Amino acid sequence: MTARLLSLLACAGLALGSPFPVEAQQASSAKNNAQAELMDLFSEFCLTKFPDDGAAAQYANLKGFRPMPEQKLRALLGDDPGAGWLNETAFGTYEVTIKQPPSHTCTVSNRLERAGSVKDAFGTTLSLWVGTRHMGSLGVFPPTEQDVSGRKAELYRWALTRTDGSKESFTALVTPAGAESDIRLDRVMPDQ
């Protein structure tokens, strides 16, 4: 399209009180890209590197994650031992943590604009990971609501029963915060 035609379409959209279709499509694409980035980071860090804490730390260092300040790490992990990093991208700052055993947990969280269903995107990510590796069966639980600092959050849960009988679980916690949502994805290994 020529610049003049794009300009005419934009004026027509504004005259009718609707956003310019290209701008609306770009905004929707940015939201989907943010969600895709979140799923990719969780896949690369928590599904591929974790539970090997050394491999996860090496990945964080290679990707240029910043070590999380101790005060922030304690706010997230409490008294539990673990490690944490901050990963800054165009879509904000991701908090990436590993809680050490006995509750060995990998978490990726960020505040993102509301996009498509986190439940569906995370469920698809997990299903593909389990299916391509022939790891066992993935069970899905009904969603529940949880109170997070006075706000209603949606909690989604999955359980993996591996072919060797061992189990692990996954959660997605979505807490609305205005036009954005705080999103936290967890992989929890069985207690050791």
RARALIN-V332336 format. One record per pair of residues at least 6 apart in sequence whose C-alpha atoms are under 8 Angstrom apart, sorted by the first residue. I is the first residue (numbers start at 1). J is the second residue. If there is no record, write none. Layout:
i=<I,I>
j=<J,J>
This chain:
i=<9,10,10,13,13,13,14,28,31,31,31,31,31,32,32,34,34,35,35,35,35,35,38,38,39,39,39,41,42,42,42,43,45,45,46,46,46,46,47,47,49,49,49,50,50,51,51,51,53,60,60,64,65,65,65,65,66,66,66,67,67,67,68,68,68,68,73,73,73,77,80,80,81,81,82,82,82,82,83,83,83,84,84,84,84,85,85,85,86,86,86,86,87,87,87,87,88,91,92,92,92,93,94,94,94,95,95,95,95,96,96,96,96,97,97,97,97,98,98,98,98,99,99,101,101,102,102,103,103,103,103,103,104,104,104,104,105,105,105,105,106,106,106,107,107,107,107,108,108,108,109,109,109,109,110,110,110,111,111,111,111,112,112,112,112,113,113,113,114,114,114,118,118,119,119,122,127,130,130,130,135,135,136,136,136,136,137,137,137,137,138,138,138,138,139,139,139,139,140,140,140,141,141,141,142,142,143,143,143,143,144,144,144,145,145,145,145,146,146,146,146,147,148,151,151,152,152,153,153,153,153,154,154,154,155,155,155,155,156,156,156,157,157,157,157,158,158,158,159,159,159,159,160,160,160,161,161,166,167,167,168,168,168,168,169,169,169,169,170,170,170,170,171,171,171,171,172,172,172,172,173,173,173,173,174,174,174,174,175,175,175,176>
j=<20,19,20,19,20,21,20,115,112,113,114,115,116,115,116,91,112,112,115,116,118,121,108,110,121,122,125,108,107,108,185,125,56,59,56,106,107,187,129,187,55,56,59,56,106,104,106,189,98,66,85,87,85,86,87,88,85,86,87,84,85,86,83,84,85,86,83,84,97,99,99,100,99,100,97,98,99,100,97,98,99,95,96,97,98,95,96,97,93,94,95,96,93,94,95,96,94,112,110,111,112,110,108,109,110,107,108,109,110,106,107,108,109,105,106,107,108,104,105,106,107,105,106,191,192,191,192,188,189,190,191,192,188,189,190,191,186,187,188,189,186,187,188,184,185,186,187,184,185,186,182,183,184,185,182,183,184,180,181,182,183,180,181,182,183,179,180,181,179,180,181,172,174,156,172,172,138,136,137,138,162,163,160,161,162,163,160,161,162,163,158,159,160,161,158,159,160,161,157,158,159,156,157,158,156,157,154,155,156,157,154,155,156,152,153,154,155,152,153,154,155,153,175,175,176,175,176,173,174,175,176,173,174,175,171,172,173,174,171,172,173,169,170,171,172,169,170,171,167,168,169,170,167,168,169,167,168,190,189,190,187,188,189,190,187,188,189,190,185,186,187,188,184,185,186,187,183,184,185,186,182,183,184,185,181,182,183,184,181,182,183,182>
